[in-house]
């Protein structure tokens, strides 16, 4: 993507979308993510919701498979709407990382003869 194309897209965003884009850029520059932690030895070092053992990729894959935010909040009572918003922001900024984690975990299940879905 060319910077000129990105500029055009950024200018077409709504004010709330621009604020979210700024937040993503600032967080990526500082490499800190509000509400998201990565700790070696916990959840395989994958990004996870802070103070939990719920990897971001699990939440993203659940949404990919049709779970709504209401479903996720019911299925994970320790989470709140802010946790989900943090997960979506992190996942948007690290889409390749999340896609790889999903693929690796699906492959691990498949190697055991288990359908992850």
C-alpha positions in Angstrom: 0.0 0.0 0.0 1.3 3.4 -0.9 1.3 6.2 1.7 -0.8 8.3 -0.6 -3.5 5.6 -0.7 -3.4 5.3 3.0 -3.7 9.1 3.4 -6.8 9.0 1.2 -8.3 6.2 3.3 -7.5 7.9 6.6 -9.1 11.1 5.5 -12.3 9.2 4.5 -12.7 7.8 8.0 -15.3 9.1 10.5 -14.0 10.9 13.6 -14.3 7.9 15.8 -12.6 5.7 13.3 -9.8 8.3 13.0 -9.4 8.2 16.8 -9.1 4.4 16.7 -6.6 4.6 13.9 -4.5 7.0 15.9 -4.7 4.7 18.9 -3.5 1.8 16.9 -0.6 3.8 15.5 0.5 5.1 18.9 0.3 1.7 20.4 2.3 0.1 17.6 5.0 2.7 18.0 5.3 2.2 21.7 4.7 -1.6 21.4 2.4 -1.5 24.4 -1.2 -2.5 24.2 -3.8 -1.5 26.8 -5.4 -4.6 28.2 -3.2 -7.0 26.2 -0.2 -8.9 27.6 2.4 -11.2 26.2 4.3 -13.3 28.7 6.7 -16.2 27.8 5.3 -19.4 29.3 1.7 -18.2 29.6 -0.6 -19.2 26.7 2.5 -20.1 24.7 3.6 -16.5 24.8 0.6 -15.5 22.6 -1.1 -12.1 23.1 -3.8 -12.5 25.7 -6.4 -10.5 27.5 -4.6 -8.9 30.5 -4.9 -10.8 33.8 -6.4 -13.9 32.0 -5.3 -16.9 30.1 -7.5 -16.1 27.2 -5.5 -15.6 24.0 -6.6 -12.9 21.6 -6.6 -15.4 18.8 -9.2 -17.5 20.6 -11.6 -14.6 20.8 -11.0 -13.6 17.2 -11.5 -17.2 16.0 -14.8 -17.4 18.0 -16.0 -14.2 16.3 -14.8 -15.6 12.9 -17.0 -18.7 13.6 -20.1 -16.6 14.3 -20.0 -15.7 18.0 -21.4 -12.3 18.7 -19.9 -10.0 21.4 -22.8 -10.9 23.6 -22.0 -14.6 23.1 -18.4 -14.0 24.0 -19.2 -12.1 27.1 -21.6 -14.9 28.2 -19.0 -17.6 27.4 -16.2 -15.7 29.1 -17.8 -14.1 32.2 -14.4 -12.7 33.3 -14.3 -10.5 30.2 -16.0 -7.1 29.7 -16.7 -5.0 26.6 -13.5 -3.1 27.1 -11.5 -6.4 27.0 -13.1 -7.2 23.7 -12.5 -3.8 22.2 -8.8 -4.1 23.2 -8.7 -7.6 21.6 -10.2 -6.3 18.3 -7.8 -3.3 18.3 -4.8 -5.6 18.9 -6.0 -8.1 16.3 -6.5 -5.4 13.7 -2.9 -4.2 14.2 -1.4 -7.7 14.3 -3.6 -9.6 11.8 -0.8 -11.7 10.5 0.2 -12.8 14.0 -3.4 -13.7 14.9 -4.0 -15.6 11.6 -0.8 -17.6 12.2 -1.8 -18.5 15.8 -5.2 -19.6 14.6 -3.6 -21.7 11.8 -1.1 -23.3 14.1 -3.7 -24.2 16.7 -6.0 -25.6 14.0 -3.1 -27.7 12.6 -2.3 -29.0 16.1 -5.9 -30.1 16.6 -6.0 -31.7 13.2 -2.8 -33.6 13.9 -4.6 -35.1 16.9 -7.6 -36.0 14.8 -9.8 -33.4 16.6 -11.9 -30.9 14.8 -11.4 -27.5 16.4 -14.8 -26.3 15.4 
